[in-house]
Amino acid sequence: MKHTLLATTALVALTAGTASAELTITGSARIGLLSTEGTAAKTTAAVDGALTAAQVDTLIYFNTVKAYSAMATGSSSFAFTAATALSATEIAASSAEVSNVIQAVIANIKSAQLADDSAAGSTAAGQFVTDLANAEAILASARGTAASTAAAVADKTSAVNRMRVTFTGSGETDSGLSFGATMRADNSGTAASSGGMAGSQYVSGAFGKITMGDLGGADKDATGNIAGVGLTGLSDHNEVTYQAAAGHNLGYSYSVSGMTFGYSQDTSVTTGSNSAMGVKYSGDMGGATIALGVGQSKVGDSTQTTMSVSASSGGLTLKAISSSNDNGPVDAAVTERKQTGITAATQYRAAVAEKANADTDTTGISVSYSMDAMSVSAFSKTVATAGSADMDYSGFGFSYDMGGVKLSAGVVDANDTQLVDFGLSFSF
């Protein structure tokens, strides 16, 4: 329901002639309850420490070549042999001695670093920092990981209430140039009061539409999200995480014959990429309304491509979406120093693990049906990241419109955590 609270027609000194403009104020509010399922206490088992062959080799290198001496010949109950790893069992048998040896090396590195800093013409400061970091990493490996317990989290039910007021201005010149702006003011309720302001402005004509302000990204505009459920959206797990959705402040779109082309970017980014493009088609096919969308964004080295398709007939709407984000190229691993023997001429280079930047793929489908004042929706979504367990989300909800007041309820399984809400929303 919308009421026009203020409408004005003004004569404006424009070269094209007169202009008409209108300002409307609309509002929405909600009251209800949100229940979040708790979690049981979880214990993570301890992991025994072990040293790789490269780490053992590095300790010998520190001891013999770099003279951070901490190992006297024959003083150890195990053999520090180059290129021979120490297993967790071997370390467990003399864990105190292993720890003491490495800590003594660390102490000697720090002592040598202080002496070098005090000397005139110091040239090895950077190497001391590298050596110290590697020695501390070896110590962490030898110690392993202690057992830990995450405390249980109790079920929680909380009030969810808020009010939003939206100001929308629109107008058109005699020559057909349209313009407008929107701004929203939020009040999130008494439990944790906070406010927000967000707005956008546009001008459109035969050339297309130019938009500025708080934008969602052209790829999101083209493909959207599958249907959500509940009074509050239940953490909006029906939505795709669009990398370009935050920060874009300039957009352009052009529509013709059911086809819309869009482009957006973040103008505050002066180096690298931060832009998005999208194409959407909507038309009638055999009595059903079909919408197809394709979008792509480029943020830094990361590229996200999204596609969606929906079909509506009568009160039934089906939508499917697929999105893939490569999260940037793989950062290659840096290997340990190469050596033919431990000599004073050996140059040490720390190992750096490969940074996978694994792809993240999101797929989802939703079904919605409306009949008179009643509507129901359901969705299912999977987020798959290479090398990690899939995360699954599903939800079901309904709403009943009583004319300005809507009763809504929903339940979502958020990767094995249940969320439930219900309550009333108002529009005025």
C-alpha positions as CSV (number, residue, x, y, z in Angstrom):
1,M,0.0,0.0,0.0
2,K,1.4,3.4,-0.9
3,H,0.1,6.9,-0.1
4,T,1.3,10.0,-1.9
5,L,1.9,12.4,1.0
6,L,3.3,15.2,-1.1
7,A,2.9,16.0,-4.8
8,T,4.0,19.1,-6.4
9,T,4.0,20.5,-9.9
10,A,6.6,23.3,-10.3
11,L,7.7,25.6,-13.1
12,V,11.4,25.1,-13.4
13,A,13.7,27.3,-15.6
14,L,14.9,24.6,-18.1
15,T,15.8,25.1,-21.7
16,A,13.5,22.3,-22.6
17,G,10.5,23.9,-20.9
18,T,8.5,23.0,-17.9
19,A,9.0,20.0,-15.6
20,S,6.7,18.0,-13.3
21,A,8.0,16.3,-10.2
22,E,6.5,14.2,-7.4
23,L,7.8,13.2,-3.9
24,T,6.3,10.2,-2.2
25,I,6.9,8.9,1.3
26,T,6.3,5.2,2.1
27,G,7.0,3.2,5.2
28,S,7.2,-0.4,6.4
29,A,7.6,-2.0,9.8
30,R,7.6,-5.4,11.4
31,I,7.2,-7.1,14.8
32,G,8.0,-10.8,15.4
33,L,10.2,-13.4,17.0
34,L,13.4,-15.1,15.7
35,S,14.6,-18.4,17.1
36,T,18.1,-19.6,16.4
37,E,19.2,-23.1,17.2
38,G,22.2,-23.5,19.5
39,T,25.2,-25.8,19.1
40,A,26.6,-28.6,21.3
41,A,30.0,-28.4,22.9
42,K,32.7,-29.6,20.4
43,T,36.0,-31.0,21.3
44,T,38.9,-30.9,18.9
45,A,41.5,-33.6,19.5
46,A,45.2,-32.7,20.0
47,V,47.6,-33.1,17.1
48,D,51.0,-34.5,17.9
49,G,54.0,-32.4,16.6
50,A,56.3,-33.6,13.9
51,L,59.2,-32.0,11.9
52,T,59.6,-32.4,8.2
53,A,63.0,-33.3,6.7
54,A,63.4,-29.7,5.5
55,Q,62.8,-28.4,9.1
56,V,65.4,-30.9,10.5
57,D,67.8,-29.8,7.8
58,T,67.1,-26.1,8.6
59,L,67.9,-26.7,12.3
60,I,71.3,-28.3,11.4
61,Y,71.9,-25.4,9.0
62,F,71.2,-22.9,11.8
63,N,73.5,-24.9,14.1
64,T,76.5,-25.5,11.9
65,V,76.4,-22.8,9.2
66,K,74.7,-19.9,10.8
67,A,76.3,-20.7,14.2
68,Y,73.1,-20.4,16.2
69,S,74.6,-23.4,18.1
70,A,72.3,-25.4,20.3
71,M,73.1,-29.0,19.6
72,A,76.2,-30.7,20.9
73,T,77.3,-33.9,19.1
74,G,75.9,-36.9,20.9
75,S,73.7,-34.9,23.3
76,S,70.4,-35.9,21.7
77,S,68.5,-39.1,22.2
78,F,67.5,-38.9,18.5
79,A,69.7,-38.2,15.5
80,F,69.4,-34.8,13.8
81,T,70.2,-36.1,10.4
82,A,70.0,-33.9,7.4
83,A,67.0,-34.7,5.1
84,T,65.5,-37.0,7.7
85,A,62.1,-36.1,9.2
86,L,61.3,-36.6,12.9
87,S,58.0,-38.3,13.4
88,A,55.5,-37.4,16.0
89,T,56.5,-40.6,17.9
90,E,60.2,-39.6,18.0
91,I,59.3,-36.1,19.1
92,A,56.9,-37.4,21.8
93,A,59.7,-39.6,23.2
94,S,61.9,-36.5,23.8
95,S,59.6,-33.6,23.4
96,A,61.2,-31.5,26.1
97,E,64.6,-31.9,24.5
98,V,63.4,-31.0,21.0
99,S,61.6,-28.0,22.4
100,N,64.7,-26.9,24.4
101,V,67.0,-27.2,21.3
102,I,64.7,-25.1,19.1
103,Q,64.1,-22.5,21.8
104,A,67.9,-22.3,22.3
105,V,68.3,-21.6,18.6
106,I,65.7,-18.9,18.8
107,A,67.4,-17.3,21.8
108,N,70.8,-17.4,19.9
109,I,69.2,-15.8,16.8
110,K,67.8,-13.0,18.9
111,S,71.2,-12.5,20.6
112,A,73.0,-12.4,17.3
113,Q,70.4,-10.0,16.0
114,L,71.0,-7.6,18.9
115,A,74.7,-7.8,18.4
116,D,74.4,-7.0,14.7
117,D,72.0,-4.1,15.4
118,S,74.6,-2.6,17.8
119,A,77.5,-3.0,15.3
120,A,78.4,-0.3,12.8
121,G,77.3,-0.9,9.2
122,S,74.8,-3.7,10.0
123,T,73.8,-5.5,6.8
124,A,72.1,-8.7,8.0
125,A,69.0,-7.3,9.8
126,G,66.5,-8.7,7.2
127,Q,68.1,-12.2,7.3
128,F,67.8,-12.3,11.1
129,V,64.1,-11.6,10.8
130,T,63.7,-14.4,8.3
131,D,65.7,-16.9,10.4
132,L,63.7,-16.0,13.5
133,A,60.4,-16.5,11.8
134,N,61.5,-19.9,10.4
135,A,62.8,-21.1,13.8
136,E,59.5,-20.1,15.5
137,A,57.6,-22.0,12.8
138,I,59.6,-25.1,13.5
139,L,58.9,-24.8,17.2
140,A,55.2,-24.5,16.5
141,S,55.4,-27.7,14.4
142,A,57.2,-29.6,17.1
143,R,54.6,-28.6,19.8
144,G,51.7,-29.6,17.6
145,T,48.2,-28.5,18.5
146,A,46.6,-28.8,21.9
147,A,43.1,-30.2,22.4
148,S,40.5,-27.5,22.5
149,T,36.8,-27.4,23.4
150,A,34.3,-25.0,21.9
151,A,31.6,-24.1,24.5
152,A,28.0,-25.1,23.8
153,V,25.7,-22.3,22.6
154,A,22.2,-22.3,23.9
155,D,19.1,-21.9,21.7
156,K,18.1,-18.2,21.5
157,T,14.8,-16.5,20.8
158,S,14.8,-12.7,20.3
159,A,12.4,-10.0,19.2
160,V,12.8,-8.6,15.7
161,N,11.2,-5.2,15.2
162,R,12.1,-2.3,13.0
163,M,10.7,0.6,10.9
164,R,11.8,1.9,7.6
165,V,10.8,5.1,5.8
166,T,11.5,5.6,2.1
167,F,11.5,8.9,0.3
168,T,11.1,8.6,-3.5
169,G,11.3,11.6,-5.9
170,S,10.5,11.4,-9.6
171,G,9.9,13.7,-12.4
172,E,9.9,14.2,-16.2
173,T,10.7,17.2,-18.5
174,D,8.5,18.1,-21.4
175,S,11.2,16.7,-23.7
176,G,10.8,13.2,-22.1
177,L,13.9,13.3,-19.8
178,S,13.1,11.3,-16.6
179,F,14.9,11.9,-13.3
180,G,14.5,10.7,-9.8
181,A,16.1,9.8,-6.5
182,T,15.4,7.5,-3.5
183,M,16.6,7.5,0.1
184,R,15.8,5.2,3.0
185,A,15.9,5.9,6.7
186,D,16.1,2.9,9.1
187,N,15.4,2.4,12.7
188,S,16.2,-1.2,13.8
189,G,14.3,-1.3,17.1
190,T,14.7,-0.8,20.8
191,A,16.9,-3.9,21.6
192,A,19.8,-2.6,19.6
193,S,18.8,0.7,18.1
194,S,20.7,1.8,15.0
195,G,19.8,3.9,12.0
196,G,20.9,3.9,8.4
197,M,20.6,6.1,5.3
198,A,21.1,4.8,1.8
199,G,20.1,6.4,-1.5
200,S,20.5,6.5,-5.3
201,Q,19.8,9.0,-8.1
202,Y,19.1,8.5,-11.8
203,V,18.4,10.3,-15.0
204,S,17.1,8.4,-18.1
205,G,16.0,9.0,-21.6
206,A,16.5,7.7,-25.1
207,F,20.2,7.3,-24.4
208,G,19.5,4.8,-21.5
209,K,19.6,5.2,-17.8
210,I,22.5,6.6,-15.7
211,T,22.4,5.8,-11.9
212,M,24.6,6.9,-9.1
213,G,24.7,6.2,-5.4
214,D,24.2,3.0,-3.4
215,L,24.1,0.3,-6.2
216,G,24.1,-3.5,-6.2
217,G,26.2,-4.1,-9.2
218,A,25.2,-4.8,-12.8
219,D,25.7,-8.5,-12.6
220,K,23.3,-8.7,-9.6
221,D,20.8,-6.5,-11.4
222,A,20.8,-9.0,-14.3
223,T,20.6,-12.3,-12.4
224,G,19.2,-11.4,-8.9
225,N,18.6,-14.1,-6.2
226,I,16.3,-17.0,-5.7
227,A,13.2,-16.5,-3.5
228,G,13.7,-16.0,0.2
229,V,11.4,-17.0,3.1
230,G,10.3,-15.7,6.5
231,L,9.5,-12.4,8.2
232,T,13.2,-11.3,8.5
233,G,14.7,-13.2,5.6
234,L,16.4,-15.6,8.1
235,S,19.9,-14.3,7.4
236,D,19.1,-14.2,3.6
237,H,20.7,-17.6,2.8
238,N,18.8,-17.6,-0.4
239,E,21.1,-14.9,-1.7
240,V,24.2,-15.2,-3.8
241,T,27.3,-13.5,-2.5
242,Y,28.1,-11.0,-5.2
243,Q,31.6,-9.5,-4.9
244,A,30.5,-6.4,-6.8
245,A,27.4,-5.8,-4.6
246,A,29.1,-3.5,-2.2
247,G,30.7,-0.2,-3.2
248,H,29.5,0.3,-6.8
249,N,28.4,3.9,-7.2
250,L,28.0,4.4,-10.9
251,G,25.8,2.5,-13.3
252,Y,24.5,2.6,-16.8
253,S,21.7,0.5,-18.5
254,Y,19.9,0.4,-21.8
255,S,16.7,-1.5,-22.6
256,V,15.3,-2.5,-25.9
257,S,12.8,-5.2,-27.0
258,G,12.8,-7.0,-23.6
259,M,16.6,-6.9,-23.4
260,T,18.5,-4.9,-20.8
261,F,22.3,-4.3,-20.9
262,G,24.0,-3.0,-17.8
263,Y,27.4,-1.8,-16.5
264,S,28.5,-0.6,-13.1
265,Q,31.7,0.2,-11.3
266,D,33.2,1.6,-8.1
267,T,34.7,5.0,-9.1
268,S,36.7,5.1,-5.8
269,V,39.0,2.3,-7.1
270,T,41.8,4.0,-9.0
271,T,44.1,0.9,-9.5
272,G,43.0,-2.6,-10.6
273,S,39.6,-3.7,-11.6
274,N,36.2,-3.2,-9.9
275,S,33.4,-3.4,-12.4
276,A,30.5,-5.5,-13.5
277,M,28.4,-6.2,-16.6
278,G,25.0,-7.8,-17.0
279,V,22.5,-8.8,-19.7
280,K,18.9,-9.7,-19.0
281,Y,16.0,-10.8,-21.2
282,S,12.4,-11.0,-20.2
283,G,9.5,-12.0,-22.5
284,D,6.4,-14.1,-23.0
285,M,6.8,-17.7,-24.2
286,G,3.7,-19.9,-24.6
287,G,1.8,-18.0,-21.9
288,A,4.6,-18.0,-19.4
289,T,7.0,-15.1,-18.6
290,I,10.6,-16.2,-19.1
291,A,13.6,-14.3,-17.7
292,L,17.2,-15.0,-18.5
293,G,20.1,-13.2,-16.9
294,V,23.9,-13.4,-17.3
295,G,26.4,-11.2,-15.3
296,Q,30.1,-11.0,-14.7
297,S,32.2,-8.9,-12.3
298,K,35.9,-8.3,-12.0
299,V,37.2,-7.2,-8.7
300,G,41.0,-7.2,-8.5
301,D,42.2,-10.6,-9.7
302,S,38.9,-12.3,-9.0
303,T,36.2,-12.9,-11.6
304,Q,32.7,-14.0,-10.8
305,T,30.2,-15.2,-13.4
306,T,26.5,-15.7,-12.7
307,M,23.6,-17.0,-14.7
308,S,19.9,-17.3,-13.8
309,V,16.7,-18.4,-15.4
310,S,13.1,-18.1,-14.2
311,A,9.6,-18.9,-15.5
312,S,6.3,-17.6,-14.2
313,S,2.8,-18.8,-15.1
314,G,-0.3,-18.0,-13.2
315,G,0.8,-17.8,-9.6
316,L,3.7,-20.2,-10.0
317,T,7.3,-19.0,-10.3
318,L,10.4,-21.2,-10.7
319,K,13.9,-19.8,-10.6
320,A,17.4,-21.4,-10.8
321,I,20.8,-19.7,-10.4
322,S,24.4,-20.6,-10.7
323,S,27.4,-18.5,-9.8
324,S,31.2,-19.2,-9.9
325,N,33.9,-17.1,-8.4
326,D,37.5,-18.0,-9.1
327,N,38.8,-15.9,-6.2
328,G,41.9,-15.0,-8.2
329,P,44.8,-17.0,-9.6
330,V,46.8,-19.6,-7.7
331,D,49.8,-18.2,-5.9
332,A,52.6,-20.7,-6.6
333,A,54.5,-22.3,-3.8
334,V,58.1,-21.2,-3.0
335,T,60.3,-24.2,-2.1
336,E,63.0,-24.5,0.6
337,R,66.5,-23.6,-0.3
338,K,68.3,-26.0,-2.7
339,Q,71.5,-27.5,-1.4
340,T,74.1,-30.1,-2.2
341,G,75.6,-30.0,1.3
342,I,75.6,-27.8,4.3
343,T,78.3,-25.3,3.7
344,A,79.0,-21.7,4.6
345,A,78.0,-20.8,1.1
346,T,74.5,-22.3,1.4
347,Q,71.8,-19.7,0.9
348,Y,68.6,-20.3,2.8
349,R,65.2,-19.5,1.5
350,A,62.0,-20.1,3.5
351,A,59.3,-22.3,2.1
352,V,56.0,-20.6,1.3
353,A,52.9,-22.8,0.8
354,E,50.8,-22.5,-2.3
355,K,47.8,-20.3,-1.9
356,A,45.0,-22.1,-3.6
357,N,42.4,-19.3,-3.8
358,A,39.9,-22.1,-4.4
359,D,36.9,-21.6,-6.7
360,T,33.6,-21.0,-4.9
361,D,30.5,-22.3,-6.8
362,T,26.9,-21.4,-5.7
363,T,23.9,-23.1,-7.1
364,G,20.3,-22.7,-6.0
365,I,16.6,-23.2,-7.0
366,S,13.4,-21.8,-5.6
367,V,9.7,-22.4,-6.1
368,S,7.0,-19.8,-5.2
369,Y,3.2,-20.0,-5.5
370,S,0.6,-17.3,-4.9
371,M,-3.1,-17.7,-4.7
372,D,-5.3,-14.8,-3.6
373,A,-3.8,-13.5,-0.4
374,M,-1.7,-16.6,0.4
375,S,1.8,-17.2,-0.9
376,V,4.3,-19.9,-0.2
377,S,8.0,-20.2,-1.1
378,A,10.8,-22.8,-0.8
379,F,14.4,-22.8,-1.8
380,S,17.6,-24.9,-1.8
381,K,21.1,-23.6,-2.2
382,T,24.6,-25.2,-2.1
383,V,27.9,-23.3,-1.7
384,A,30.9,-25.5,-2.8
385,T,34.5,-24.4,-2.3
386,A,37.2,-26.6,-3.6
387,G,39.0,-28.3,-0.7
388,S,36.2,-27.6,1.8
389,A,33.0,-29.3,2.7
390,D,29.9,-28.1,0.9
391,M,27.6,-25.8,2.8
392,D,23.9,-26.5,2.2
393,Y,20.9,-24.2,2.9
394,S,17.2,-24.8,2.5
395,G,14.1,-23.0,3.6
396,F,10.3,-22.9,3.5
397,G,7.9,-20.1,4.4
398,F,4.5,-18.6,3.8
399,S,2.7,-15.3,4.1
400,Y,-0.9,-14.1,4.2
401,D,-1.8,-10.6,3.2
402,M,-4.6,-9.1,5.2
403,G,-4.4,-5.7,3.5
404,G,-1.6,-3.5,4.8
405,V,-0.7,-6.1,7.3
406,K,1.0,-9.4,6.4
407,L,1.5,-12.5,8.5
408,S,4.7,-14.3,7.7
409,A,6.6,-17.3,9.0
410,G,9.6,-19.3,7.8
411,V,12.1,-22.0,8.7
412,V,15.6,-22.3,7.3
413,D,18.2,-25.0,7.7
414,A,21.5,-23.0,7.5
415,N,24.1,-25.7,7.1
416,D,22.6,-27.8,10.0
417,T,21.7,-24.8,12.1
418,Q,17.9,-24.2,12.3
419,L,16.4,-20.7,12.1
420,V,12.7,-20.0,12.6
421,D,10.8,-16.7,12.6
422,F,7.2,-15.5,12.5
423,G,5.3,-12.2,12.9
424,L,3.6,-9.3,11.3
425,S,4.8,-6.7,8.8
426,F,3.1,-3.5,8.0
427,S,3.1,-1.2,5.0
428,F,1.8,2.4,4.9
